[in-house]
Amino acid sequence: MGINLLASLSILKSSTRAALLGSTALVASASGAHAIDYIVNTAETSTFVLGSGTADSLTINGVGEINDVSPGVAVIDLADSITVTDTVVGPEIDGDGVGIEVQGLTADLTGGISIALDAMVAGTNLGSTAGTGILVHTGADISGGVNNSGAITGSDYGINIDSSGSISGGLDNSGTVF
């Protein structure tokens, strides 16, 4: 009568794997994700990613700016809003290629994008990447709309919406889009 050590280890591995996968799924669950409220009030050269939590938001104020990166802001899933105030430093979001990119079939900015008077969202042409201020990919949406009192600009497109992408909340524009 011996103990089959390999069979016991196999059972231990299986039950440990199931426990780990079960707990990982709980941690990764979108329903348990917390909102991230980014406030940019200094110069940043990193992409800000919204959509890890369903109510993520980004506010640029003070002397805040996001530049020398593409995209400046990436919306990868459900998120709340982007608010850009005039920070007097030039383009508040100036992406090397794309300023704000809403990407993925489930990506949606439910609270929309608000750009204040004299504020700017820009995208500069970078090699093979078209310069685009706001890019909405196939299947993505900005259901909260875009309220622009400033400027949305790109060296190629101010706003570019791929097929079946949308800004279902509409564009309220008292500024410029070019």
Contacts in CASP RR format, 6 or more apart in sequence:
PFRMAT RR
TARGET T0000
AUTHOR 0000-0000-0000
METHOD contacts of the structure
MODEL  1
MGINLLASLSILKSSTRAALLGSTALVASASGAHAIDYIVNTAETSTFVL
GSGTADSLTINGVGEINDVSPGVAVIDLADSITVTDTVVGPEIDGDGVGI
EVQGLTADLTGGISIALDAMVAGTNLGSTAGTGILVHTGADISGGVNNSG
AITGSDYGINIDSSGSISGGLDNSGTVF
30 53 0 8 1.000
30 54 0 8 1.000
30 77 0 8 1.000
30 78 0 8 1.000
33 52 0 8 1.000
33 53 0 8 1.000
33 54 0 8 1.000
34 53 0 8 1.000
35 53 0 8 1.000
35 54 0 8 1.000
35 55 0 8 1.000
35 56 0 8 1.000
35 57 0 8 1.000
35 80 0 8 1.000
36 50 0 8 1.000
36 52 0 8 1.000
36 53 0 8 1.000
36 56 0 8 1.000
36 57 0 8 1.000
37 56 0 8 1.000
37 57 0 8 1.000
37 59 0 8 1.000
38 48 0 8 1.000
38 50 0 8 1.000
38 56 0 8 1.000
38 57 0 8 1.000
38 58 0 8 1.000
38 59 0 8 1.000
39 58 0 8 1.000
39 59 0 8 1.000
39 61 0 8 1.000
40 48 0 8 1.000
40 58 0 8 1.000
40 59 0 8 1.000
40 60 0 8 1.000
40 61 0 8 1.000
40 64 0 8 1.000
40 65 0 8 1.000
40 66 0 8 1.000
41 60 0 8 1.000
41 61 0 8 1.000
41 62 0 8 1.000
41 63 0 8 1.000
41 64 0 8 1.000
42 63 0 8 1.000
42 64 0 8 1.000
43 63 0 8 1.000
43 64 0 8 1.000
43 65 0 8 1.000
43 67 0 8 1.000
43 89 0 8 1.000
44 64 0 8 1.000
44 65 0 8 1.000
44 66 0 8 1.000
44 67 0 8 1.000
45 66 0 8 1.000
45 67 0 8 1.000
45 68 0 8 1.000
45 69 0 8 1.000
46 66 0 8 1.000
46 69 0 8 1.000
47 66 0 8 1.000
47 69 0 8 1.000
47 70 0 8 1.000
47 71 0 8 1.000
47 72 0 8 1.000
47 73 0 8 1.000
47 74 0 8 1.000
48 58 0 8 1.000
48 66 0 8 1.000
48 72 0 8 1.000
48 73 0 8 1.000
48 74 0 8 1.000
49 73 0 8 1.000
49 74 0 8 1.000
49 76 0 8 1.000
50 56 0 8 1.000
50 57 0 8 1.000
50 58 0 8 1.000
50 73 0 8 1.000
50 74 0 8 1.000
50 75 0 8 1.000
50 76 0 8 1.000
50 79 0 8 1.000
50 80 0 8 1.000
50 82 0 8 1.000
50 109 0 8 1.000
51 75 0 8 1.000
51 76 0 8 1.000
51 77 0 8 1.000
51 78 0 8 1.000
51 79 0 8 1.000
51 107 0 8 1.000
52 76 0 8 1.000
52 77 0 8 1.000
53 77 0 8 1.000
53 78 0 8 1.000
53 79 0 8 1.000
54 77 0 8 1.000
54 78 0 8 1.000
54 79 0 8 1.000
54 80 0 8 1.000
55 79 0 8 1.000
55 80 0 8 1.000
56 79 0 8 1.000
56 80 0 8 1.000
57 79 0 8 1.000
57 80 0 8 1.000
57 81 0 8 1.000
57 82 0 8 1.000
57 83 0 8 1.000
58 73 0 8 1.000
58 81 0 8 1.000
58 82 0 8 1.000
58 83 0 8 1.000
59 82 0 8 1.000
59 83 0 8 1.000
59 85 0 8 1.000
60 66 0 8 1.000
60 83 0 8 1.000
60 84 0 8 1.000
60 85 0 8 1.000
60 87 0 8 1.000
60 92 0 8 1.000
60 93 0 8 1.000
60 119 0 8 1.000
61 85 0 8 1.000
61 87 0 8 1.000
62 85 0 8 1.000
62 87 0 8 1.000
63 87 0 8 1.000
63 88 0 8 1.000
63 89 0 8 1.000
64 87 0 8 1.000
64 89 0 8 1.000
64 92 0 8 1.000
65 87 0 8 1.000
65 89 0 8 1.000
65 90 0 8 1.000
65 91 0 8 1.000
65 92 0 8 1.000
65 93 0 8 1.000
65 94 0 8 1.000
66 72 0 8 1.000
66 73 0 8 1.000
66 92 0 8 1.000
66 93 0 8 1.000
66 94 0 8 1.000
66 95 0 8 1.000
66 99 0 8 1.000
67 91 0 8 1.000
67 93 0 8 1.000
67 94 0 8 1.000
67 95 0 8 1.000
67 96 0 8 1.000
68 94 0 8 1.000
68 95 0 8 1.000
68 96 0 8 1.000
69 95 0 8 1.000
69 96 0 8 1.000
70 95 0 8 1.000
70 96 0 8 1.000
70 97 0 8 1.000
70 98 0 8 1.000
70 99 0 8 1.000
70 123 0 8 1.000
70 126 0 8 1.000
70 129 0 8 1.000
71 95 0 8 1.000
71 97 0 8 1.000
71 98 0 8 1.000
71 99 0 8 1.000
71 100 0 8 1.000
71 101 0 8 1.000
71 135 0 8 1.000
72 93 0 8 1.000
72 94 0 8 1.000
72 95 0 8 1.000
72 98 0 8 1.000
72 99 0 8 1.000
72 100 0 8 1.000
72 101 0 8 1.000
73 82 0 8 1.000
73 93 0 8 1.000
73 99 0 8 1.000
73 100 0 8 1.000
73 101 0 8 1.000
74 101 0 8 1.000
74 103 0 8 1.000
75 100 0 8 1.000
75 101 0 8 1.000
75 102 0 8 1.000
75 103 0 8 1.000
75 107 0 8 1.000
75 108 0 8 1.000
75 109 0 8 1.000
75 140 0 8 1.000
76 103 0 8 1.000
76 104 0 8 1.000
76 107 0 8 1.000
77 104 0 8 1.000
77 106 0 8 1.000
77 107 0 8 1.000
77 108 0 8 1.000
78 106 0 8 1.000
78 107 0 8 1.000
78 108 0 8 1.000
78 110 0 8 1.000
79 107 0 8 1.000
79 108 0 8 1.000
79 109 0 8 1.000
79 110 0 8 1.000
80 109 0 8 1.000
80 110 0 8 1.000
80 111 0 8 1.000
80 112 0 8 1.000
81 109 0 8 1.000
81 110 0 8 1.000
81 111 0 8 1.000
81 112 0 8 1.000
81 113 0 8 1.000
81 114 0 8 1.000
81 144 0 8 1.000
82 100 0 8 1.000
82 109 0 8 1.000
82 112 0 8 1.000
82 113 0 8 1.000
82 114 0 8 1.000
83 113 0 8 1.000
83 114 0 8 1.000
83 116 0 8 1.000
84 92 0 8 1.000
84 93 0 8 1.000
84 113 0 8 1.000
84 114 0 8 1.000
84 115 0 8 1.000
84 116 0 8 1.000
84 119 0 8 1.000
84 120 0 8 1.000
84 121 0 8 1.000
85 92 0 8 1.000
85 116 0 8 1.000
85 119 0 8 1.000
86 92 0 8 1.000
86 116 0 8 1.000
86 117 0 8 1.000
86 118 0 8 1.000
86 119 0 8 1.000
86 150 0 8 1.000
87 119 0 8 1.000
88 118 0 8 1.000
90 120 0 8 1.000
91 120 0 8 1.000
91 121 0 8 1.000
91 122 0 8 1.000
91 153 0 8 1.000
92 119 0 8 1.000
92 120 0 8 1.000
92 121 0 8 1.000
93 99 0 8 1.000
93 100 0 8 1.000
93 120 0 8 1.000
93 121 0 8 1.000
93 122 0 8 1.000
93 133 0 8 1.000
94 120 0 8 1.000
94 122 0 8 1.000
94 123 0 8 1.000
94 124 0 8 1.000
95 122 0 8 1.000
95 123 0 8 1.000
95 124 0 8 1.000
95 133 0 8 1.000
96 123 0 8 1.000
96 124 0 8 1.000
96 126 0 8 1.000
96 129 0 8 1.000
97 123 0 8 1.000
97 124 0 8 1.000
97 125 0 8 1.000
97 126 0 8 1.000
97 129 0 8 1.000
97 130 0 8 1.000
97 131 0 8 1.000
97 132 0 8 1.000
98 123 0 8 1.000
98 129 0 8 1.000
98 131 0 8 1.000
98 132 0 8 1.000
98 133 0 8 1.000
98 135 0 8 1.000
99 121 0 8 1.000
99 122 0 8 1.000
99 123 0 8 1.000
99 132 0 8 1.000
99 133 0 8 1.000
99 134 0 8 1.000
99 135 0 8 1.000
100 113 0 8 1.000
100 121 0 8 1.000
100 133 0 8 1.000
100 134 0 8 1.000
100 135 0 8 1.000
101 134 0 8 1.000
101 135 0 8 1.000
101 137 0 8 1.000
102 108 0 8 1.000
102 109 0 8 1.000
102 134 0 8 1.000
102 135 0 8 1.000
102 136 0 8 1.000
102 137 0 8 1.000
102 140 0 8 1.000
102 141 0 8 1.000
102 142 0 8 1.000
103 135 0 8 1.000
103 137 0 8 1.000
103 140 0 8 1.000
104 137 0 8 1.000
104 138 0 8 1.000
104 139 0 8 1.000
104 140 0 8 1.000
105 138 0 8 1.000
105 139 0 8 1.000
105 140 0 8 1.000
107 137 0 8 1.000
107 139 0 8 1.000
107 140 0 8 1.000
107 141 0 8 1.000
108 140 0 8 1.000
108 141 0 8 1.000
108 142 0 8 1.000
108 143 0 8 1.000
109 141 0 8 1.000
109 142 0 8 1.000
109 143 0 8 1.000
109 144 0 8 1.000
109 145 0 8 1.000
110 143 0 8 1.000
110 144 0 8 1.000
111 143 0 8 1.000
111 144 0 8 1.000
111 145 0 8 1.000
112 142 0 8 1.000
112 143 0 8 1.000
112 144 0 8 1.000
112 145 0 8 1.000
112 146 0 8 1.000
112 147 0 8 1.000
112 169 0 8 1.000
113 121 0 8 1.000
113 134 0 8 1.000
113 142 0 8 1.000
113 145 0 8 1.000
113 146 0 8 1.000
113 147 0 8 1.000
113 148 0 8 1.000
114 147 0 8 1.000
115 121 0 8 1.000
115 146 0 8 1.000
115 147 0 8 1.000
115 148 0 8 1.000
115 149 0 8 1.000
115 150 0 8 1.000
115 151 0 8 1.000
115 152 0 8 1.000
116 149 0 8 1.000
116 150 0 8 1.000
117 149 0 8 1.000
117 150 0 8 1.000
117 175 0 8 1.000
118 150 0 8 1.000
119 149 0 8 1.000
119 150 0 8 1.000
119 151 0 8 1.000
120 150 0 8 1.000
120 151 0 8 1.000
120 152 0 8 1.000
120 153 0 8 1.000
121 133 0 8 1.000
121 134 0 8 1.000
121 151 0 8 1.000
121 152 0 8 1.000
121 153 0 8 1.000
122 133 0 8 1.000
122 151 0 8 1.000
122 152 0 8 1.000
122 153 0 8 1.000
122 154 0 8 1.000
123 131 0 8 1.000
123 132 0 8 1.000
123 133 0 8 1.000
123 153 0 8 1.000
123 154 0 8 1.000
123 155 0 8 1.000
123 158 0 8 1.000
124 131 0 8 1.000
124 154 0 8 1.000
124 155 0 8 1.000
125 131 0 8 1.000
125 154 0 8 1.000
125 155 0 8 1.000
125 156 0 8 1.000
130 155 0 8 1.000
130 156 0 8 1.000
130 157 0 8 1.000
130 160 0 8 1.000
131 154 0 8 1.000
131 155 0 8 1.000
131 156 0 8 1.000
131 157 0 8 1.000
132 154 0 8 1.000
132 156 0 8 1.000
132 157 0 8 1.000
132 158 0 8 1.000
132 159 0 8 1.000
132 160 0 8 1.000
133 152 0 8 1.000
133 153 0 8 1.000
133 154 0 8 1.000
133 157 0 8 1.000
133 158 0 8 1.000
133 159 0 8 1.000
133 160 0 8 1.000
134 146 0 8 1.000
134 152 0 8 1.000
134 158 0 8 1.000
134 159 0 8 1.000
134 160 0 8 1.000
135 157 0 8 1.000
135 159 0 8 1.000
135 160 0 8 1.000
135 162 0 8 1.000
136 142 0 8 1.000
136 159 0 8 1.000
136 160 0 8 1.000
136 161 0 8 1.000
136 162 0 8 1.000
136 165 0 8 1.000
136 166 0 8 1.000
136 167 0 8 1.000
137 162 0 8 1.000
137 165 0 8 1.000
138 162 0 8 1.000
138 163 0 8 1.000
138 164 0 8 1.000
138 165 0 8 1.000
139 162 0 8 1.000
139 164 0 8 1.000
139 165 0 8 1.000
139 166 0 8 1.000
140 162 0 8 1.000
140 165 0 8 1.000
140 166 0 8 1.000
141 165 0 8 1.000
141 166 0 8 1.000
141 167 0 8 1.000
141 168 0 8 1.000
142 166 0 8 1.000
142 167 0 8 1.000
142 168 0 8 1.000
142 169 0 8 1.000
142 170 0 8 1.000
143 168 0 8 1.000
143 169 0 8 1.000
144 168 0 8 1.000
144 169 0 8 1.000
144 170 0 8 1.000
145 167 0 8 1.000
145 168 0 8 1.000
145 169 0 8 1.000
145 170 0 8 1.000
145 171 0 8 1.000
145 172 0 8 1.000
146 152 0 8 1.000
146 159 0 8 1.000
146 167 0 8 1.000
146 169 0 8 1.000
146 170 0 8 1.000
146 171 0 8 1.000
146 172 0 8 1.000
146 173 0 8 1.000
147 172 0 8 1.000
148 171 0 8 1.000
148 172 0 8 1.000
148 173 0 8 1.000
148 174 0 8 1.000
148 175 0 8 1.000
148 176 0 8 1.000
148 177 0 8 1.000
149 174 0 8 1.000
149 175 0 8 1.000
150 174 0 8 1.000
150 175 0 8 1.000
150 176 0 8 1.000
151 175 0 8 1.000
151 176 0 8 1.000
151 177 0 8 1.000
151 178 0 8 1.000
152 158 0 8 1.000
152 159 0 8 1.000
152 176 0 8 1.000
152 177 0 8 1.000
152 178 0 8 1.000
153 176 0 8 1.000
153 177 0 8 1.000
153 178 0 8 1.000
154 178 0 8 1.000
158 177 0 8 1.000
158 178 0 8 1.000
159 167 0 8 1.000
159 171 0 8 1.000
159 177 0 8 1.000
161 167 0 8 1.000
171 177 0 8 1.000
END
